[in-house]
């Protein structure tokens, strides 16, 4: 059965966020070794936020179900407020800031999971 357009976009974005996560790792590595600035990594984070928002919208419009929509909300919350807060809030201890890369990896795999689940729905 052919998927509706919203579901197709949702699946594509799940894959894109997963692979973009590897690009984010490369960008921050390049910045760490002085090849570029961290601005490119930050811009990539903003793009991830937009992609996560569109994934939520396509989960709703594609009628992918309550659990799927809920996980899409979780994805958006992990990308936008949580990741940004961990990096930019001065009150956060360094040990908590160290969770930023771990949350990044969890975002990658959650997006991939959502894409795979949407591809399997009839």
C-alpha positions, -999 to +999 in steps of 0.1 A: +000+000+000+013+034-009+021+058+019+005+092+020+028+123+014+030+132+051+042+097+060+067+097+032+082+130+044+082+117+080+102+086+070+126+107+050+132+131+079+138+102+103+166+090+080+179+125+075+181+133+112+199+100+118+225+108+091+227+145+100+237+134+135+269+120+121+275+153+103+270+171+136+297+149+152+321+157+123+314+194+126+321+196+163+352+175+158+364+199+131+357+228+155+375+211+184+407+208+162+405+244+150+395+238+114+361+256+117+341+273+145+313+257+165+289+280+147+284+254+120+275+228+146+251+253+162+234+260+128+231+223+123+213+221+157+188+247+145+182+227+114+176+196+135+150+215+155+132+224+123+133+188+110+120+175+144+091+201+143+083+190+107+084+153+119+059+161+146+036+179+121+039+150+096+032+124+124-001+143+131-011+149+095-001+114+085-023+100+113+005+078+126-011+072+160-008+085+195+023+066+205+041+078+174+030+114+179+041+113+215+075+100+206+077+128+179+070+153+207+098+137+228+121+141+198+113+177+194+118+184+231+151+166+232+164+185+202+152+220+210+150+229+247+170+201+262+201+202+239+201+241+239+197+243+277+225+218+283+249+239+263+239+275+271+226+275+306+254+288+329+239+272+360+242+236+346+273+218+360+299+205+336+290+169+344+254+176+332+267+194+301+286+163+292+252+147+285+249+168+253+266+142+231+247+114+247+213+131+241+225+138+205+231+101+199+197+093+214+181+118+191+197+102+161+183+067+170+149+079+181+145+097+147+156+065+130+132+044+150+103+067+142+111+066+104+113+028+105+081+025+124+063+048+100+076+028+070+062-004+086+027+010+091+000+001+066 
